[in-house]
Each structure stands twice: as C-alpha cells, then as structure tokens.
C-alpha cells in the first residue's frame, strides 16, 4: 500500500506508485479582463482625441442652427432700447404750446418783465408777470425755480429748463398746464439763444444708447 492511500481504503481507491498526479494550473482570467478593459480605454481616448481635432477645425463646438453656425458672442451687438421705451423719457412739446408765468423773487427790479420779453421772442407764451408771492419772495437762492403740475416734469418743465441753466424743477398741486419761472438770487441771464436752441434740440432727439456694446461671454 502506498503511503498516499488513506488508512482503511483500498481497492479502486488505492493509490500506487511513487509519482504524484500532475495538477494543471487554473487559467488566470483576471489578466484577460484587465486586457479587455485597457483596450476599451485606449479606444475611448483615441475617439475623444479625434472629436477634439474635429472641433478645432470646425469652429470649437458651436452648435449649428437652421440659419447657420452659431454667431460668436463677442461679435453680437446688444440692441439699444428705443428712447421712447424709457418710462422717465421727456415728452417734448414745442415752446409755443407752453404758457409761462414769470415772477421775480429778488430785490432787483425789472427782471420779470425783461425775462418774459426774451422768452416771448423765443416762442413761449407769456402769462402773468410780476413779483413772487410771499412764499418765494427773497427765498429762492439759485438761478431760478420752475414750478408746474406733476405732469409737467416730463413735458413743459424740461423744455423751459433749456432756457435757464441751474434752475430747480418742482411739481406743485396746481390745476391746468401753465408753469412758473421764479427768478432767484443767483439769476444773471437766460442762456444764450444758440445754447438754448442746442439744448432743446438735444432734448427733442436724445442720443440713443451705444448699440456697439458687446455682450460678455
């Protein structure tokens, strides 16, 4: 009996001979799996690199539309809003539709009539002319004070303001459409006619926003 035969076993289970049976090494499937994964990764990198090259030569990934390639955002101009779109834009009316009351709040005599006559030459309608009431007499320190109904802040007062630089514009609770020009201590003279006409033209045709501004990417 061979030493390899377990005790109590014999017959066909008896192991004879001095050699051991040859054992076959198990197949190492792990290496095969690693190889497949590595091959797939290499193919993926090659494909990604190819796509990158295509993007470089065809415009860098901009999506095409039915109208053609997507425009460069650096070259797209932001449309400028219409001047009339602003809720605070002045609705300019002509001087001959504005009635101005001229009052003198200074100690210098004759300013109200002289100023009213000049405004009349420039196309304004003239209403009352005289000294300011006690509420404003000797109390207006600037060049002048322009008063009118709330609606005049966007209509007649900006037009009248083109004639006198530095005048304050203020609404009051009056009815109607007439406006007041109250001459203050800082008043020297109305703006020159050329300068006033230029300011009125600029008010009538406001400069649109720069339409060449570029949209940031």
C-alpha positions in Angstrom: 0.0 0.0 0.0 1.2 3.4 -0.8 1.8 5.9 1.8 -0.6 8.2 0.0 -3.5 5.7 0.5 -5.7 6.8 3.5 -6.0 4.1 6.2 -8.9 1.8 5.7 -9.3 2.4 2.0 -8.2 0.0 -0.7 -9.4 -1.5 -3.9 -10.0 1.1 -6.6 -9.3 3.9 -4.2 -5.8 2.6 -3.6 -3.1 4.8 -4.9 0.0 3.1 -6.1 3.2 4.3 -7.4 5.7 6.9 -6.3 4.7 9.8 -8.6 2.0 12.4 -7.9 -0.7 13.3 -10.4 0.1 16.4 -12.5 -2.0 19.3 -11.5 -2.9 21.9 -14.2 -2.7 25.5 -13.2 -6.0 27.3 -13.2 -6.4 29.8 -16.0 -5.8 33.4 -14.9 -8.9 35.1 -16.2 -8.1 38.2 -14.4 -5.4 39.1 -16.9 -7.8 38.7 -19.7 -10.3 41.0 -18.1 -7.7 43.7 -17.5 -6.6 43.4 -21.1 -10.1 43.9 -22.4 -10.6 47.0 -20.1 -7.3 48.5 -21.2 -8.2 48.0 -24.8 -11.6 49.7 -24.4 -10.0 52.7 -22.6 -7.4 53.1 -25.3 -10.1 53.1 -28.0 -12.1 55.7 -26.0 -9.1 58.0 -25.7 -8.5 57.7 -29.5 -12.1 58.6 -30.2 -12.1 61.5 -27.8 -8.9 62.9 -29.4 -10.5 62.6 -32.8 -13.5 64.6 -31.7 -11.3 67.3 -30.3 -9.5 67.7 -33.5 -12.8 67.9 -35.4 -13.9 70.7 -33.0 -10.7 72.6 -33.6 -11.1 72.6 -37.3 -14.8 73.2 -37.5 -15.4 76.1 -35.0 -14.7 74.9 -31.5 -18.0 73.2 -30.6 -20.5 76.0 -31.6 -23.9 74.4 -32.3 -25.2 74.8 -35.7 -28.7 76.1 -36.3 -31.1 76.3 -39.2 -29.7 79.7 -40.0 -26.1 78.5 -39.9 -23.3 78.3 -37.3 -23.8 80.0 -34.0 -22.5 83.5 -34.0 -19.6 84.5 -31.9 -21.0 86.1 -28.7 -18.1 88.6 -28.9 -19.4 90.0 -32.2 -23.1 90.2 -31.3 -24.2 93.7 -30.6 -26.7 94.4 -27.8 -29.7 96.2 -29.4 -30.2 99.7 -27.9 -33.5 100.4 -26.4 -35.8 102.9 -28.1 -35.6 106.4 -26.5 -39.4 106.3 -26.1 -39.2 103.0 -24.2 -37.9 104.6 -21.0 -40.7 105.5 -18.6 -38.8 108.6 -17.5 -38.2 110.0 -21.0 -39.4 113.5 -21.6 -42.3 114.0 -23.9 -41.1 117.2 -25.6 -43.6 119.8 -26.6 -42.9 123.0 -28.6 -42.4 126.3 -26.7 -45.4 127.9 -28.4 -47.6 125.4 -26.6 -46.2 126.4 -23.1 -47.6 129.3 -21.1 -45.0 130.6 -18.7 -45.7 132.9 -15.7 -42.6 134.9 -14.8 -42.1 136.1 -11.2 -39.2 138.0 -9.6 -38.2 136.8 -6.2 -35.1 139.1 -5.9 -34.6 142.7 -4.8 -33.7 143.7 -8.3 -36.5 145.4 -10.2 -37.4 144.8 -13.8 -36.1 141.2 -14.1 -39.5 139.6 -14.5 -40.6 141.8 -17.5 -37.2 141.6 -19.2 -37.1 137.8 -18.9 -40.7 137.4 -20.0 -40.0 139.5 -23.1 -37.0 137.3 -24.0 -39.0 134.1 -23.6 -41.7 135.5 -25.8 -39.1 136.1 -28.5 -38.1 132.5 -28.3 -41.6 131.3 -28.9 -43.1 130.8 -25.4 -46.5 132.1 -24.4 -46.4 134.5 -21.5 -49.0 134.6 -18.8 -48.7 136.6 -15.5 -45.6 138.7 -15.0 -44.7 140.4 -11.6 -43.2 139.9 -8.2 -43.2 136.5 -6.5 -45.6 135.7 -3.7 -44.5 135.8 -0.1 -43.9 132.0 -0.1 -41.0 132.5 -2.5 -40.0 136.2 -2.3 -36.3 136.5 -1.3 -36.3 132.8 -0.7 -35.0 131.4 -3.9 -31.2 131.2 -3.7 -30.4 129.6 -7.0 -30.8 130.9 -10.5 -34.5 130.1 -10.6 -37.3 127.8 -9.6 -39.6 126.1 -12.2 -43.0 125.1 -10.9 -45.8 123.2 -12.6 -48.3 120.4 -12.3 -46.8 116.9 -11.8 -47.3 116.0 -15.5 -45.1 119.0 -16.4 -42.0 117.2 -15.0 -41.9 115.2 -18.2 -43.3 117.8 -20.6 -43.1 121.5 -20.3 -40.6 122.0 -17.5 -37.7 120.2 -19.2 -38.3 122.5 -22.2 -38.4 125.6 -20.1 -35.2 124.4 -18.3 -33.3 124.6 -21.5 -33.5 128.4 -21.3 -32.1 128.7 -17.8 -29.3 126.5 -16.5 -29.3 125.6 -12.8 -33.0 126.1 -12.3 -34.7 123.7 -10.0 -37.8 121.9 -11.3 -40.5 121.1 -8.8 -44.1 120.0 -9.1 -47.0 121.5 -7.1 -50.7 120.8 -6.7 -51.9 123.2 -9.3 -54.5 122.5 -12.0 -54.1 123.2 -15.6 -50.9 123.3 -17.7 -49.3 126.7 -17.0 -45.8 126.7 -15.5 -44.0 129.3 -13.4 -40.5 130.7 -13.7 -39.5 132.3 -10.4 -36.3 134.2 -10.7 -33.9 133.7 -7.8 -30.9 135.5 -6.3 -28.4 133.5 -8.5 -30.0 134.6 -11.7 -27.8 136.6 -14.1 -29.5 136.0 -17.5 -31.2 133.4 -19.6 -29.0 131.0 -21.6 -27.9 132.4 -24.9 -30.3 131.6 -27.7 -27.8 129.5 -29.5 -27.1 127.4 -26.4 -30.8 127.2 -25.5 -31.7 126.0 -29.1 -28.9 123.4 -28.9 -30.2 122.1 -25.6 -33.7 122.0 -26.9 -32.6 120.1 -30.0 -30.8 117.6 -27.8 -33.9 117.2 -25.6 -36.0 116.5 -28.7 -33.6 114.0 -30.1 -32.0 112.1 -27.2 -28.8 110.3 -28.0 -29.5 106.5 -28.2 -27.6 104.1 -26.1 -24.4 102.8 -27.7 -25.5 99.9 -29.9 -22.0 98.6 -30.4 -21.6 97.3 -26.9 -20.7 93.7 -26.9 -22.4 91.0 -24.8 -19.9 89.4 -22.5 -19.3 85.7 -22.9 
